[in-house]
Amino acid sequence: METEEQQRSQPIGSESVDFRLEVQMRLQYLTSVRRTVGELAAVVVRDGDLASRLALATHELLENALKYALDTSAPVTLKLWIESSHSASVTVSNVSNQSLYLPLAQYLQTLSKASDPDAMYLQLLETAMHRVSGSGLGLARIVAEAEMKLSCDLCGDMLSVRAEAHLGDRP
């Protein structure tokens, strides 16, 4: 019979998790949701580093959903998807429009093309010191610190932003 510690240290094998949360998001919920995702991910992937990266992405994506929401009364959907031992992603969806989507898609393209995400992040930090709003640091942080890939999609009036990591290797 395996001990609890032995069970926790085993890879997830064929297990997949699809966790969804739909909530009328408030700033006060950010820390609780981040912790929940981090704890759930830690149990499933049995990798504290990856769980922390997923929690960071959750926090940054939800914070952006709050900042740029067109309708603050509309629910925000968070999806944590962990597929076997292959990949893990966090997707946040909220009501948006084409005029917010297009610059975001371009910005994510710029982030994905960066040859050195850390240097790009430091450059953005310098630039952000002189901006009044919309620094883009949260998304850059996901790419640089969490080493995750970002993508976005607009379907009707629903904007989805996804942060993804492949398990076992960091991009």
N, C-alpha and C positions, 0 to 999 in steps of 0.2 A: 504494500500500500504506500502510495506516494505522500510525502508531506506537503503541506500547503506551499512551502517555499519551493519545493521541486516543481510543483504544478505551475507556480508563477514564473519560473525560469524557462519553461518550455515554450518553443515558438507556437504560434497559433495554428499552424498546419492548415487544414482546410476551412477553418472558421472565418466567417465574414461578418462584419457588423455594419448595419445601416441604421444609424441613430438620427432621428429628426426631431427638431424642436421648432415649433411655430409660436411666436410670442409678439405681443405688442411691446417692442423693445424699449427699454428705458436705460439711461446711463448707469443707474444703480445696479442693474442686472449684469453688467459686463464681467465683473470679477467672479461672480457665482457661476455664470455660464462657462467662463474660461476654465475655472477649477473643475467643473463637471466634465468638460471635454477632456481635460488633461488626465483626470483620474480614470475615466472610462478608457481612454486610449492606452494608459499605462497598464491596465489590467489585460487588455486585448493584445497589444503588440509586445508587451513585456520588454519595453525599451524606453527607459526614462527620458533619454535624449529626444527620441522621436515624439513621445507624448508631450514634452515641453514645446517642441516645434509646432505641433498641432494646436496646442493651447495658445501660443503666441499668434499664430495665423488666425485663430478664432477671434481673439481679442481685437486684432487690427481690422479684420474684415467687418466685424460687428460695429466697431467704432465708426468706420467709414459709412456703413449702412445708416447709422444714426445721423451722422453729419450731413449726408447728402440725400436724405429721404425726401421725396416729393410730398409724401403723405405720412406724417408721423403717427397717424392713427391706424395705418395699415400694418398688418403683421409682417414681421421679418422671419424668414425661414432659414434655419441653420441645418445643414446636413453633414454628418461625419460619416465617411465611408471608409472602411478598412477591408480590403479584399485579400483574404487569405494572407499569404506572406509576401505579396507582391507590391501593393501600393496602398497609400492612405491619402485621403483628401478631406478638406473642409470647404464647403460651399455655402455662401450666404446669398440669399435672394431677397430682393425688395422691389417695391414699385419705383420705376424710373422712366426715363425717356431717351430718345435718340440723341438729344443735345448733351446729355451727361454721359451716355454710353460711348460716343465716338472719341472724345478726348481720353477717356479711360482706356479704351482699346489701344489707342496709339501709345499711351504711356506704358501700358503693360508690354507692348511690343518693344519699346525702348529698353525697358528693364530686362527683358528676355535676351536682348542682343548684347548686353553688357559683357565684355570679356572678363572684367574684374568687378563682380558685384560689390565687394567691400570698398573699393576705390570709388565706385559710383555712389555708394551710400554716403561716404565721407564728403563727396562733392555736393550731394543733395543737402547734407546737413549745413554746409557752408552757405548754400543758396537760400535755404529755409530761414536762416537768421535774418534775411532782409525782406522776407515775404510777409504779407499781412494775413493771407489765408491760403489753404490748399497746398500744403508742403509736399504731399506725396510720400512723406517719410514712412508712414505705416506700411504701405505696399512695398517700398524699397527694403524695409526691414525684414519683411517676409522672405524676399529674395536673398538678401545678404546674410542675415543672421540665421534664419530658419532653413536657408538653402532649399527653398521650395520653388516650384514653377507656378506662375500665375496665369490665369486665363479668364475671359469674361464672355458673356453671351447675353443678348437682349432678345427675348421672345415676347412679342406683344409689348406689354408695359412692365414685364418682369425682368430685372437685371440680376444675373447670377455671376458672382465672382468666386473663382475656385483656386485654392492653393493645394498643390499636389506634391507628394514625395514618394519616391519609389523606395521600398523597404530594403535595407541592407546596403544601399549605396546612396551617397549624397551627390546631387548634381554638381 
